[in-house]
């Protein structure tokens, strides 16, 4: 299972340069700086907004020049703390061809989420990301793949407190897609 803690970093509460420096001081230099475009699809068979599932094509472009395309299925969230869900990812060779294949099968494009992501690795096998999401703001994400959910959640919370000593426990369980759809529907 993927266990993810997403912390919104409001500009009035956090200095982003200081947060980035603090993370680098604790974990070492960033390991990659990428642009991600996540295009989400709606299934013709069931309503993903009801089943709490997701299907996306992610196009990752590195500032160093590499390109990766992945297709990911995400299962429904489990529990009421952090974001815990099954995730199955396949590397595909071409985003456009994969998009065409899905639409020919009846999937409908919902929205594309664009973000600038800076990644760090940690000795605890966690992925630490600072995401600047177009239309939403900045978030700190701490992810871990684990089977022992209780221990994993404790480790993630400890890492959050290490990286953000003033963190008050606020988290965001909704995906960036859900947040953007909510923002769009409230306008």
C-alpha positions as CSV (number, residue, x, y, z in Angstrom):
1,X,0.0,0.0,0.0
2,X,1.0,3.6,-0.6
3,X,0.8,5.7,2.5
4,X,0.9,9.5,1.8
5,X,0.8,12.5,4.1
6,X,0.1,15.7,2.2
7,X,0.6,19.0,4.1
8,X,-0.7,22.2,2.6
9,X,2.0,24.9,3.0
10,X,0.1,28.2,3.1
11,X,2.3,31.2,2.1
12,X,1.1,33.1,5.1
13,X,2.4,30.4,7.4
14,X,5.5,29.1,5.7
15,X,8.4,30.7,4.0
16,X,8.9,28.3,1.0
17,X,12.6,29.1,0.6
18,X,13.1,28.3,4.3
19,X,11.1,25.1,4.0
20,X,13.2,23.9,1.1
21,X,16.4,24.8,2.9
22,X,15.2,23.0,6.0
23,X,14.4,19.8,4.1
24,X,17.8,19.9,2.3
25,X,19.6,20.5,5.7
26,X,17.9,17.3,7.1
27,X,18.0,15.1,4.0
28,X,20.8,16.4,1.9
29,X,20.5,17.9,-1.6
30,X,17.4,17.3,-3.7
31,X,17.6,14.3,-6.0
32,X,15.5,15.6,-8.8
33,X,13.5,18.6,-10.0
34,X,10.7,17.7,-12.5
35,X,7.5,19.0,-14.1
36,X,4.6,16.6,-13.9
37,X,1.4,16.7,-16.0
38,X,-1.2,14.3,-14.7
39,X,-4.1,13.7,-17.0
40,X,-7.0,12.0,-15.2
41,X,-9.7,9.9,-16.9
42,X,-13.3,8.8,-16.0
43,X,-14.2,5.2,-16.6
44,X,-17.1,4.3,-18.9
45,X,-18.0,1.4,-16.5
46,X,-18.2,3.2,-13.2
47,X,-18.1,6.7,-11.7
48,X,-14.6,7.2,-10.2
49,X,-15.8,10.2,-8.1
50,X,-18.2,7.8,-6.4
51,X,-15.9,4.7,-6.1
52,X,-12.9,7.0,-5.1
53,X,-10.7,5.5,-7.7
54,X,-8.4,7.2,-10.2
55,X,-6.8,6.5,-13.6
56,X,-4.1,8.9,-14.9
57,X,-1.4,9.3,-17.4
58,X,1.6,11.1,-15.9
59,X,4.2,12.8,-18.1
60,X,7.4,13.6,-16.2
61,X,9.9,16.0,-17.6
62,X,13.2,16.5,-15.9
63,X,15.1,19.8,-16.0
64,X,18.0,17.5,-16.9
65,X,16.2,16.4,-20.1
66,X,14.7,12.9,-19.3
67,X,11.0,12.1,-20.1
68,X,9.0,9.3,-18.5
69,X,5.4,8.4,-19.1
70,X,3.4,6.3,-16.6
71,X,-0.2,5.1,-16.4
72,X,-1.4,4.6,-12.9
73,X,-4.6,3.1,-11.3
74,X,-5.3,4.2,-7.8
75,X,-7.8,2.3,-5.6
76,X,-10.2,3.8,-3.1
77,X,-8.7,5.5,0.0
78,X,-8.7,3.5,3.2
79,X,-9.1,4.7,6.7
80,X,-9.6,8.3,7.8
81,X,-6.0,9.5,8.3
82,X,-3.4,10.2,5.6
83,X,-4.1,8.8,2.1
84,X,-3.7,5.1,2.0
85,X,-4.6,3.3,-1.2
86,X,-3.5,0.6,-3.6
87,X,-1.5,2.0,-6.5
88,X,-0.6,0.1,-9.7
89,X,1.8,1.9,-12.1
90,X,2.9,0.9,-15.6
91,X,5.6,2.7,-17.6
92,X,4.3,3.4,-21.1
93,X,6.3,4.7,-24.1
94,X,4.0,7.5,-25.3
95,X,1.5,9.8,-23.5
96,X,-0.4,10.7,-26.7
97,X,-0.8,7.1,-27.9
98,X,-1.9,6.0,-24.4
99,X,-4.4,8.9,-24.3
100,X,-5.9,7.9,-27.7
101,X,-6.1,4.2,-26.6
102,X,-8.0,5.2,-23.4
103,X,-10.5,7.5,-25.2
104,X,-11.1,4.8,-27.9
105,X,-12.0,2.5,-25.0
106,X,-14.6,5.0,-23.8
107,X,-12.6,6.7,-21.1
108,X,-13.2,10.5,-20.8
109,X,-10.6,13.0,-20.0
110,X,-11.5,14.8,-16.8
111,X,-8.6,17.3,-16.1
112,X,-4.9,17.7,-16.3
113,X,-3.1,18.7,-13.1
114,X,0.3,20.4,-13.6
115,X,2.9,20.7,-10.9
116,X,6.6,21.4,-10.3
117,X,7.9,18.7,-8.0
118,X,11.2,18.7,-6.1
119,X,12.1,15.3,-4.7
120,X,14.4,14.2,-1.9
121,X,15.1,10.7,-0.7
122,X,15.4,9.8,3.0
123,X,17.2,7.0,4.8
124,X,13.8,5.7,5.8
125,X,12.9,4.8,2.2
126,X,10.4,7.6,2.1
127,X,9.9,9.9,-0.9
128,X,9.8,13.5,0.2
129,X,8.3,16.0,-2.4
130,X,7.7,19.7,-2.4
131,X,4.9,20.3,-5.0
132,X,4.0,23.6,-6.5
133,X,0.6,22.8,-8.0
134,X,-0.8,25.1,-10.6
135,X,-4.0,26.7,-9.3
136,X,-3.6,25.3,-5.7
137,X,-0.3,26.3,-4.1
138,X,2.5,24.4,-2.4
139,X,2.3,21.1,-0.6
140,X,4.8,18.9,1.2
141,X,4.2,15.2,0.5
142,X,5.8,12.3,2.4
143,X,5.2,8.9,0.8
144,X,6.1,5.4,1.9
145,X,5.2,1.9,0.5
146,X,4.5,-0.4,3.4
147,X,2.4,-3.3,4.7
148,X,2.4,-2.3,8.4
149,X,0.1,0.7,8.2
150,X,0.3,1.7,11.9
151,X,4.1,1.7,11.9
152,X,4.3,3.5,8.5
153,X,1.9,6.3,9.7
154,X,4.0,6.8,12.8
155,X,7.2,7.0,10.8
156,X,5.7,9.5,8.3
157,X,4.4,11.7,11.1
158,X,7.8,11.7,12.7
159,X,9.4,12.7,9.4
160,X,6.9,15.5,9.0
161,X,7.7,16.8,12.5
162,X,11.4,16.6,11.7
163,X,11.1,18.5,8.4
164,X,8.4,21.0,9.8
165,X,8.9,21.4,13.5
166,X,6.0,23.8,13.7
167,X,3.6,21.5,11.9
168,X,0.2,21.5,13.6
169,X,-1.0,18.2,12.3
170,X,-3.0,19.7,9.4
171,X,-3.2,17.4,6.4
172,X,-5.0,17.1,3.1
173,X,-6.5,13.7,2.2
174,X,-8.0,14.9,-1.1
175,X,-6.0,14.5,-4.3
176,X,-4.8,17.5,-6.3
177,X,-7.5,16.5,-8.8
178,X,-10.2,16.6,-6.2
179,X,-9.0,19.9,-4.9
180,X,-8.9,21.5,-8.3
181,X,-12.4,20.1,-9.2
182,X,-13.7,21.5,-5.9
183,X,-12.1,24.9,-6.6
184,X,-13.6,24.9,-10.1
185,X,-17.1,24.0,-9.0
186,X,-17.2,26.7,-6.3
187,X,-16.5,29.4,-8.8
